[in-house]
Amino acid sequence: SQVLDTRDVQVFKVTVNGQDAQFAFGQKHSFKGTPLEITFPNELRRGQEAIVEISFESSPQSSALQWFTPEQTSGKKHPFLFSQCQVEFI
């Protein structure tokens, strides 16, 4: 499994290597946010890579997320979402 920190986002779907994965939010913490625990659909071998895709919607209160407008990106066609937070692996 993998645990990510979230704050004020709504998650609709999670996939791992193209397969649907189960996910659940933990208890909200006042300044740490809310943990999102993702359960991988298959056990991974040591050193095996996993592509985790999360379909979500952010909100203006999503303080850890920042956006570049399309004009601020090198291609000037699509917005860019980034976070300066770190991933925790369990």
Buried (B, 14 or more C-beta within 10 A) or exposed (E): EBBBBBBBBEBEEBBBBEEEBEBEEEEEEEEEBBBBBBEBBEEEEEEEEEEBEBEBEBEEEBEBBEEEEEEEEEEEEEEEEEEEEEEEEE
